[in-house]
Amino acid sequence: MSTAPCLPSHVELNINGIKTVIVDPHNEIMPYWFLEFLRQKRSLVAVRIDAHHDMFHCCPALPAREGRERTHFLEKILPYLQHYSRAMVNEGNFTCPAFHCGVLGALYHFHPGENRLDAYGRVFGSATEDPPRTIERSSPGEGRWIFWDGEETRLKGDEKSPKTAPLPRCLSLKDFQKDMQDCLLPTAVGFDLDGLYGNDDRGPVEDIVRKRMAGVRAVLESVAQPAFICLARSQSPRSYIPAGAVDLVQNAALGLIREIYG
């Protein structure tokens, strides 16, 4: 399967040959990650522009592999992934199962409001180093669950809490640019619009968005040719950006993407 299904709530654009998908909750990027992994037969490097790291754990496990080769297994469960991404995970923990399946090999998170760049694993050419590790656990009557593995990965928070996340490595923009310059793996950009303006921000939307664009521009300009880009409007199941501002912020983000890649 070489193209992702256009889900009813999704909009797909083509910007200079780069597929750009607009979703609502950010967790609905998951099927696109898995489809791109199957198309490329290589783990992806995620570049996330977001006010939140979305790196919590404690999510239901995917169906058991039963000894099947990984790509064959993932092809078999593709029809289930749309349901899984919408109903089984949420906007805070959807990245964990992608690392668990090897679909993601590293993730870089840029927080525009704090001008902070964190790395969960690093990419070196065609390989990744030190990605956060996961573990599956099961208990009678409660099914199978995916957690970050506290023995293999340094964690922030109580390992038993669903609000636990791996400890990232803080990078400079220069470090990130070097990683991207040497990167030989496909890169997927995830752009949550609350990174440009969120519910807790105060002041004119245009002014805050304009101020944060400089940092976002530097990050995007470091990613030469993303495999695809996903924009999350973040209006449901809860809103992370005021409904009255979301279209303006989305247009600003699309304008920057067209300027850089168009």
C-alpha angles and dihedrals in degrees: 000000000000102000132050119240114255100239117214094252094042132089121205122203132180115223111184091325094315114119109231116192125195115205133165111228109034092232089074089076087079099090090051091053091051094045092050091048090053092046094049098032087218135097116264130235110223121210109195124195103190146127088234132049094222088206102129119127138204100099132147114272122247118248114295116272095223093204096303119144109266101247092044089050093050092048089054094053097044093105089054095049095076090057092042094052092049104038110017102047131034140215091276104049108028094106093063097070090046090059089043092058094044091245090123119045099177139358131207117197122198117191105200095195092056096030086229127147119198130182127211098192123340133245121231112182107297095348137069127218131213101352115179110274127226137203134199121226131181135191132185111276094003102074128216123321136187120229136169108263107244092195093057101031132045108240137201110222137006110327090225094055120094087221092066119118137175117268108252129214113243112229136193119235087249091057091049093048090052091050091050093045090057096038115122095172125092113268125214118196117211112193116188107193093218086075088072097040128357140179092267095053119104128201137046111333094223093053095050093044092049092050093052095044093079093064093042090049092054091051096047093045087058091060104075102194119356118208086227141336127226125197118198118204092195098208099131151089077004130357120249094174127041110266090228091058103041098088093048092049092045091052090049091051093047090048091054092047091051091047093052101037103021 
